[in-house]
């Protein structure tokens, strides 16, 4: 197999029982030829396949599970343009120009997703402000410096003190930055709708189709599925999420564990405007609402990837998340209705890895690691679409594989 099999999630994600767009899948029973093979039918594969198919490119999607059945189902789906690494810190890591470009491109990606889901009529999508609370990464003064840095590159954000946070939102915190223009989605519903749109544009999806071998040639790629059938393509895209392709340099990323809970619906108890909330902390807590008035709270990340160890902690981590949520928003009913755990990827800079895989011509990786996975997936779709059309993306250099 080209990537190790992981138990990507455990428990009952809040999205699992909801209605979603039917997706017509097939079983691979013969050899095929296509322009692009996308390996992975999660949110990254869906955004990539939709963008390519909409341009008339012949696309095949293969997934060892089924549409949106892997890590996408465990996502809490806070689509922020604010990168995990604050602008002030990212500037020190990669330089002012690259940091500014990365933040601006992230903002454009969220706007692009908002336009796309509106065009396709996808439900349970909402524009939201964000509150970025002071923590052990940036204190109140650090947030002020961060606000200045963002405004300098054309991204508005405003500092709020303890009294304003309490009066406006009922949030207990010392300080925060308020920003506009982020997005919440239902990740399963959105992924399946994107795949359905790709199918309308002649894409084909093969579920229970595990790609076990890839042979890259100068002008084509041959992928072999379990069972022996081959898919020959001009380009192959690895959108395998947190199941790392063996061809990807392992030092480029780290897999960790994360936990999340969702409350009962309580629309009458929610804070004004329902901005998404997260912390300038490591690890950080993140909070959002759903269309029916539930509150989702996630975090408590741990730097290990052992599935069994992660799953044994669901009960304890859930109680901790509920307690911290109550401390942050005392007006809420924090009784838990859903609780789950999942695998999560991160990089040293908080930026994704998007680019041609070293020593694998015509094979691209779209690895949207960090808290901005869905917006990074949109960036990957745009970069790969440009590459298939023979164009270089102006920001492609920001996301290439780290040099050894």
Secondary structure in CASP SS format (residue, H / E / C, confidence):
PFRMAT SS
TARGET T0000
AUTHOR 0000-0000-0000
METHOD secondary structure of the structure
MODEL  1
X C 1.00
X C 1.00
X E 1.00
X C 1.00
X C 1.00
X C 1.00
X C 1.00
X C 1.00
X E 1.00
X E 1.00
X E 1.00
X C 1.00
X C 1.00
X C 1.00
X C 1.00
X C 1.00
X C 1.00
X C 1.00
X C 1.00
X C 1.00
X C 1.00
X C 1.00
X C 1.00
X C 1.00
X C 1.00
X E 1.00
X C 1.00
X C 1.00
X C 1.00
X C 1.00
X C 1.00
X E 1.00
X E 1.00
X E 1.00
X E 1.00
X E 1.00
X E 1.00
X E 1.00
X E 1.00
X C 1.00
X C 1.00
X C 1.00
X H 1.00
X H 1.00
X H 1.00
X H 1.00
X H 1.00
X H 1.00
X H 1.00
X H 1.00
X H 1.00
X H 1.00
X H 1.00
X H 1.00
X C 1.00
X C 1.00
X C 1.00
X C 1.00
X E 1.00
X E 1.00
X E 1.00
X E 1.00
X C 1.00
X C 1.00
X C 1.00
X C 1.00
X C 1.00
X C 1.00
X C 1.00
X C 1.00
X H 1.00
X H 1.00
X H 1.00
X H 1.00
X C 1.00
X C 1.00
X C 1.00
X E 1.00
X E 1.00
X C 1.00
X C 1.00
X C 1.00
X C 1.00
X C 1.00
X C 1.00
X C 1.00
X H 1.00
X H 1.00
X H 1.00
X H 1.00
X H 1.00
X H 1.00
X H 1.00
X H 1.00
X C 1.00
X H 1.00
X H 1.00
X H 1.00
X H 1.00
X H 1.00
X H 1.00
X H 1.00
X H 1.00
X H 1.00
X H 1.00
X H 1.00
X H 1.00
X H 1.00
X H 1.00
X H 1.00
X H 1.00
X H 1.00
X H 1.00
X H 1.00
X H 1.00
X H 1.00
X H 1.00
X H 1.00
X H 1.00
X H 1.00
X C 1.00
X C 1.00
X C 1.00
X C 1.00
X C 1.00
X E 1.00
X E 1.00
X E 1.00
X E 1.00
X E 1.00
X E 1.00
X E 1.00
X E 1.00
X C 1.00
X C 1.00
X C 1.00
X C 1.00
X C 1.00
X C 1.00
X H 1.00
X H 1.00
X H 1.00
X H 1.00
X H 1.00
X H 1.00
X H 1.00
X H 1.00
X H 1.00
X H 1.00
X H 1.00
X H 1.00
X H 1.00
X C 1.00
X C 1.00
X C 1.00
X C 1.00
X E 1.00
X E 1.00
X E 1.00
X E 1.00
X E 1.00
X H 1.00
X H 1.00
X H 1.00
X H 1.00
X H 1.00
X H 1.00
X H 1.00
X H 1.00
X C 1.00
X C 1.00
X C 1.00
X C 1.00
X C 1.00
X E 1.00
X E 1.00
X E 1.00
X E 1.00
X E 1.00
X E 1.00
X E 1.00
X E 1.00
X E 1.00
X E 1.00
X C 1.00
X C 1.00
X H 1.00
X H 1.00
X H 1.00
X H 1.00
X H 1.00
X H 1.00
X H 1.00
X H 1.00
X H 1.00
X H 1.00
X H 1.00
X H 1.00
X H 1.00
X H 1.00
X C 1.00
X C 1.00
X C 1.00
X E 1.00
X E 1.00
X E 1.00
X C 1.00
X C 1.00
X C 1.00
X C 1.00
X E 1.00
X E 1.00
X E 1.00
X E 1.00
X E 1.00
X E 1.00
X C 1.00
X C 1.00
X C 1.00
X C 1.00
X E 1.00
X E 1.00
X E 1.00
X E 1.00
X E 1.00
X C 1.00
X C 1.00
X C 1.00
X C 1.00
X E 1.00
X E 1.00
X E 1.00
X E 1.00
X E 1.00
X E 1.00
X E 1.00
X E 1.00
X E 1.00
X C 1.00
X C 1.00
X C 1.00
X C 1.00
X C 1.00
X C 1.00
X E 1.00
X C 1.00
X C 1.00
X C 1.00
X C 1.00
X H 1.00
X H 1.00
X H 1.00
X C 1.00
X E 1.00
X E 1.00
X E 1.00
X E 1.00
X E 1.00
X E 1.00
X E 1.00
X E 1.00
X E 1.00
X E 1.00
X C 1.00
X C 1.00
X C 1.00
X H 1.00
X H 1.00
X H 1.00
X C 1.00
X C 1.00
X H 1.00
X H 1.00
X H 1.00
X C 1.00
X E 1.00
X E 1.00
X E 1.00
X E 1.00
X C 1.00
X C 1.00
X C 1.00
X C 1.00
X C 1.00
X C 1.00
X E 1.00
X E 1.00
X E 1.00
X E 1.00
X C 1.00
X C 1.00
X C 1.00
X C 1.00
X C 1.00
X E 1.00
X E 1.00
X E 1.00
X E 1.00
X E 1.00
X E 1.00
X E 1.00
X E 1.00
X C 1.00
X C 1.00
X C 1.00
X C 1.00
X H 1.00
X H 1.00
X H 1.00
X H 1.00
X H 1.00
X H 1.00
X C 1.00
X H 1.00
X H 1.00
X H 1.00
X H 1.00
X H 1.00
X H 1.00
X H 1.00
X H 1.00
X H 1.00
X H 1.00
X H 1.00
X H 1.00
X H 1.00
X H 1.00
X H 1.00
X C 1.00
X C 1.00
X C 1.00
X C 1.00
X C 1.00
X C 1.00
X C 1.00
X E 1.00
X E 1.00
X E 1.00
X E 1.00
X E 1.00
X E 1.00
X E 1.00
X E 1.00
X E 1.00
X E 1.00
X E 1.00
X C 1.00
X C 1.00
X C 1.00
X C 1.00
X C 1.00
X C 1.00
X E 1.00
X E 1.00
X E 1.00
X E 1.00
X C 1.00
X C 1.00
X C 1.00
X C 1.00
X C 1.00
X C 1.00
X E 1.00
X E 1.00
X E 1.00
X E 1.00
X E 1.00
X C 1.00
X C 1.00
X C 1.00
X C 1.00
X C 1.00
X H 1.00
X H 1.00
X H 1.00
X H 1.00
X H 1.00
X H 1.00
X H 1.00
X H 1.00
X H 1.00
X H 1.00
X H 1.00
X H 1.00
X H 1.00
X H 1.00
X H 1.00
X H 1.00
X C 1.00
X C 1.00
X C 1.00
X C 1.00
X C 1.00
X C 1.00
X C 1.00
X H 1.00
X H 1.00
X H 1.00
X C 1.00
X C 1.00
X C 1.00
X C 1.00
X C 1.00
X C 1.00
END
